Amino acid sequence: MKGDIKLGYHLETTFTYNQDSFESENIGDFFQSVVGLDYSFAGKWIILGEYFYNGRGFAEKTTLPVSDFSLLDEFKYRHYVYSQVSYQHDVFLNGNFLLILNLVDKSLIVSPNIGYTLFQNTNLQVFSQIFYGDNGGEFSPGRLGISQAYYMRLTVKF
């Protein structure tokens, strides 16, 4: 569901049914939902906020194994907040700042980004991910083995 009443809103829900969920080693049935609001102004700014419910995730803080930095392959907990602020300076230059907060263990990712359109089909992005949280937290530097990551991405569309 998606719409606009001064603010943009969206709601997405999935239900995963596992016909083998009665087996002890199989995953049971679960819901996942996202509800969000966005607002744009001055023709250049967009503010977005979302709540993500992961019915498959842990409801309470638990000890997670050390990660091999294959980050965000799945969300491990049940409740998250995502927010993003985007700025489109002109047709070439844009930037955004996003945050993902795990509401269960209070760990978070902060990611600033700047992008430039080199040609009509070619974009260059420079961004980073900065991790915060207690040692056992999903996004904690202690669990991930890294506190900051920096990237440069060149995308060419044919």
N, C-alpha and C positions, 0 to 999 in steps of 0.2 A: 504494500500500500504506500502511495506517495502522493503528496499534495502540497498546497501552498495557501496559508492563511496568514499573511504578513510575514510569517516565518515558514520556511520549507520544513516539511516533516516527512519521515519515512519509517516504515515498520516492515521488518522481514522476519519470518519465522519458519523454521524447518522442524519436522519431526522425523527422527531416524528410527525405523522399526527394524529390529534384527530378529528374524524368525527363529534363530537359534539362541535367543537370549536366555532360554531356560538352562542352557549348559553353563556350568560354573565358570569356565574360562572365557566365555564370550561376553561381549559388551551388551548391556541391556538397552532398552529403548530410551531415547532422550530427546529433549527439545533444545534448540538453539534459537535465540532471538536477538535482534538488534532494533533499537528504537533510537531515533536521532532527530535533531533539529539543526537547521542551518539558516543563516541570515547573510545577505549580501548588501553592501552599501557603497556609495561613491563610485560605483562602476569598477572598482579595483579590489575590494576586500570581500572575503568570504570567511565567516566564522561557522564552524561545525562542531557539534558535540553529539556523542553517541554513548549509549549504554549497551553492553554486550552481555547476554546471559548464556552461559555454556552449561547445559544440563549434564554433560558428561564430565565436567571438571570437579575438582575437589572443593567441598563447601567450607572446609577449615584448613588452616595453615598446616602444612605437612613438610617433611624433609624430602626434598627432591634430589635426585642424583646429579652429580656434576655434569654440566653440559659440554658437548664438544663444539659449542658455538654454532650449531645448526639452529639458530634462533628463529622463533616464530613459525616453526613447522606446525605447531598446534598450541592452543592456549591450554594450560594445565589446570587452571582454577575455574571457578564458576562465575565470578562477577568482575567486570572490567569497565573502565571509562576511557573513551577515546576522544580527544579534542584536537582541532586543527585550526590554525589561522593561516589564510593564504592571501597573498598580495600579488596582483598582476600589474607591474609597472607600465609595461607597454606590450606590444605583440611579441617582443623578443625576450624580455627579462621578467622573471617571476621568482617568488620566494614563498616558502611556507615553514611553519613551525608546528610540529605535532607532538603529542604526549599520549602515552598509553599507561594507564594506572591500573595495577592489579588491586582491587578493593579488598581482597582477602589477606594477602601478605604485605600490602603497601609498597611493593617494589614498583619501579616505573622506568620507562624509556622516554627520553627526550630526543627529538630528532629535528634539527634545523636543516633547511635545504634551500639551495639557490639553483635556478635553471636558466639556461639561455638557449634560444632557438637560433642555431647557426644558419640553417637553410629551411625551406618549407618542410622537408622531411627529416631533418637532423636536429636532435636536441642534445645538449650537454648538461648534465646535472652534477653538482657537488653537494654531498650531504654527509651527515654524521649521525651516529647513534651513541647516546650517552646513557649509561645504566646506573641505577641507584637501587639500594635496598639492603636489608640485612643479609648476612651470608647465606641463609637458607632460602632467600627469596627467589622467585622465578626469574626476575630480571636483575639480580644482584651481581655485581662484579665478581664476588667470591665464587659464585656458582658457575658463571660463564667463563671465568678465567680472563676477562678483559673488562676494562671500565669505559673505554671509548673505542669507536670504530669509525673510520673515515673512508668515503667512497667517491669515486668519480665514474659516472656512467655516460657513455655515448650511445644514443639510440638513433639508428638509421632505419627508416621505413621505406620499403620498396613497393 
